[in-house]
Amino acid sequence: MARTTRPLTHTEVQKAKTTDKDLTLHDGDGLFLLVKTTGKKIWRFRYQLPNSSKRTMVSLGAYPALSLADAREVRAEKLAMLVRGVDPQARADEEAEKLQIAEESIFVNVARKWFELKESHISAAHAKDIWRSIEKDILPSIESVPIQELKARTLIQVLEPIKARGALETDLLPID
């Protein structure tokens, strides 16, 4: 017969301490609090996919930043995913990868990568001038815009004031 686990209380979680080895406090349905010997408390969720015999464990967050109620909510979301046949860890990995790709495609990050490549082929003084110009003239307008969303008209609007004052250098254009 399966063992029933009594749900944790806020007081039990708050007062949980350990001495010489890690302590595990189970809340039920795969949710547990790991209390490290250092005193750090980490919410974890252990689950098994319906078509697999492998058990997977994921960290949900640290207590008290993630409260008992919030940890239970996250567990409920992950259990709902499992019911739909979705692996919660695989979904989290996919979302993290999408975020990383989105972060890498923001103009300022692409400009930095381009500059790192360009920098090795020019003098240090010229490289400094180029980056200063980018920071002063281009980044204020389109720094946080994803590259995919940049249109020719937007770039022309950014470059027009630079051209008007006679400071437009072809070195600034990442065409190399």
C-alpha positions as CSV (number, residue, x, y, z in Angstrom):
1,M,0.0,0.0,0.0
2,A,1.3,3.5,-0.9
3,R,2.5,5.7,1.9
4,T,0.5,8.8,2.5
5,T,2.5,12.0,3.2
6,R,1.2,14.6,5.5
7,P,1.5,18.0,3.8
8,L,4.0,20.4,5.3
9,T,3.0,23.4,7.2
10,H,4.5,26.9,6.9
11,T,5.9,26.6,10.5
12,E,7.6,23.3,9.7
13,V,9.2,24.8,6.6
14,Q,10.3,27.9,8.4
15,K,11.8,26.1,11.4
16,A,13.4,23.3,9.5
17,K,17.1,22.9,10.4
18,T,19.7,20.3,9.8
19,T,23.0,19.4,11.5
20,D,25.4,17.0,9.9
21,K,23.6,15.9,6.8
22,D,21.0,17.1,4.3
23,L,17.4,16.9,5.4
24,T,14.4,16.1,3.1
25,L,10.9,17.2,4.1
26,H,8.2,15.7,1.8
27,D,5.0,17.6,1.0
28,G,3.5,15.0,-1.2
29,D,2.9,14.5,-5.0
30,G,6.6,14.7,-5.6
31,L,7.3,18.1,-3.9
32,F,9.9,18.2,-1.2
33,L,12.1,20.7,0.6
34,L,15.8,19.9,0.7
35,V,17.5,21.5,3.7
36,K,21.2,21.6,3.1
37,T,23.8,21.4,5.9
38,T,24.6,25.1,5.1
39,G,21.1,26.0,6.1
40,K,19.9,26.7,2.5
41,K,16.4,25.5,1.8
42,I,15.6,24.4,-1.8
43,W,12.2,23.3,-3.2
44,R,12.5,20.3,-5.5
45,F,10.0,18.3,-7.5
46,R,10.5,14.7,-8.5
47,Y,8.3,13.1,-11.2
48,Q,8.2,10.2,-13.6
49,L,6.9,10.4,-17.1
50,P,4.0,8.0,-17.8
51,N,5.8,6.2,-20.6
52,S,9.2,6.0,-18.8
53,S,10.6,4.3,-15.7
54,K,13.1,7.1,-15.2
55,R,12.5,9.5,-12.4
56,T,13.5,13.2,-12.9
57,M,14.1,15.8,-10.3
58,V,14.0,19.5,-10.9
59,S,14.7,22.4,-8.6
60,L,11.9,24.9,-8.3
61,G,13.6,27.6,-6.2
62,A,14.9,28.6,-2.8
63,Y,12.9,29.2,0.3
64,P,11.9,31.8,1.4
65,A,11.9,33.4,-2.1
66,L,9.6,30.6,-3.2
67,S,7.0,30.1,-0.4
68,L,5.3,26.8,0.4
69,A,2.1,28.0,-1.4
70,D,4.0,29.1,-4.4
71,A,6.0,25.8,-4.5
72,R,2.6,23.9,-4.4
73,E,1.4,26.1,-7.3
74,V,4.4,25.3,-9.4
75,R,4.0,21.6,-8.5
76,A,0.4,21.7,-9.7
77,E,1.4,23.3,-13.0
78,K,4.1,20.6,-13.5
79,L,1.6,17.8,-12.7
80,A,-0.9,19.3,-15.2
81,M,1.9,19.3,-17.8
82,L,2.5,15.6,-17.0
83,V,-1.2,14.8,-17.5
84,R,-1.0,16.4,-20.9
85,G,2.1,14.3,-21.7
86,V,4.6,17.2,-21.6
87,D,7.9,16.7,-19.8
88,P,8.2,19.8,-17.5
89,Q,12.1,19.7,-17.6
90,A,12.2,19.5,-21.4
91,R,9.7,22.4,-21.6
92,A,11.8,24.5,-19.2
93,D,15.0,23.7,-21.2
94,E,13.2,24.8,-24.5
95,E,12.0,28.1,-22.9
96,A,15.5,28.8,-21.5
97,E,17.0,28.2,-25.0
98,K,14.4,30.5,-26.6
99,L,15.2,33.2,-24.0
100,Q,18.9,32.8,-24.7
101,I,18.4,33.1,-28.4
102,A,16.2,36.2,-27.9
103,E,18.9,37.8,-25.7
104,E,21.6,37.1,-28.2
105,S,19.6,38.6,-31.0
106,I,19.2,42.0,-29.3
107,F,21.0,44.7,-31.3
108,V,23.5,45.7,-28.6
109,N,24.6,42.0,-28.2
110,V,25.0,41.5,-32.0
111,A,26.9,44.9,-32.2
112,R,29.3,43.7,-29.4
113,K,29.9,40.4,-31.3
114,W,30.5,42.3,-34.5
115,F,32.9,44.7,-32.7
116,E,34.8,41.8,-31.2
117,L,35.4,40.4,-34.7
118,K,36.2,43.8,-36.2
119,E,38.5,44.9,-33.3
120,S,41.2,42.3,-34.1
121,H,41.7,43.8,-37.6
122,I,42.2,47.5,-36.6
123,S,44.3,49.6,-34.3
124,A,43.3,50.0,-30.7
125,A,42.7,53.7,-31.1
126,H,40.5,53.2,-34.1
127,A,38.6,50.4,-32.3
128,K,38.0,52.8,-29.4
129,D,36.6,55.5,-31.8
130,I,34.3,53.0,-33.5
131,W,32.8,51.7,-30.3
132,R,32.4,55.2,-28.8
133,S,30.5,56.2,-32.0
134,I,28.3,53.2,-31.7
135,E,27.6,53.9,-28.1
136,K,26.9,57.6,-28.7
137,D,25.0,57.5,-32.0
138,I,23.4,54.2,-32.5
139,L,22.8,52.4,-29.2
140,P,20.5,55.0,-27.7
141,S,18.0,54.5,-30.5
142,I,18.0,50.8,-31.1
143,E,20.0,49.1,-28.3
144,S,17.3,46.8,-27.1
145,V,15.6,46.1,-30.4
146,P,15.8,42.5,-31.6
147,I,17.7,42.2,-34.9
148,Q,14.8,40.5,-36.6
149,E,12.6,43.6,-36.0
150,L,15.0,46.1,-37.4
151,K,13.8,47.6,-40.7
152,A,15.8,49.5,-43.2
153,R,13.8,52.6,-42.5
154,T,14.7,52.4,-38.8
155,L,18.4,52.1,-39.6
156,I,18.2,55.0,-42.0
157,Q,16.5,57.2,-39.3
158,V,19.3,56.3,-36.9
159,L,22.1,57.0,-39.5
160,E,20.6,60.3,-41.0
161,P,21.7,62.5,-38.0
162,I,25.2,61.0,-38.1
163,K,25.4,61.7,-41.9
164,A,24.0,65.2,-41.5
165,R,26.9,66.2,-39.2
166,G,29.5,64.5,-41.6
167,A,30.4,61.8,-39.1
168,L,29.1,58.7,-41.0
169,E,32.0,56.3,-41.4
170,T,31.7,53.1,-43.4
171,D,33.6,51.4,-40.6
172,L,30.5,51.6,-38.5
173,L,28.5,49.6,-40.9
174,P,28.7,45.9,-40.1
175,I,29.0,44.8,-43.7
176,D,32.4,43.3,-43.5
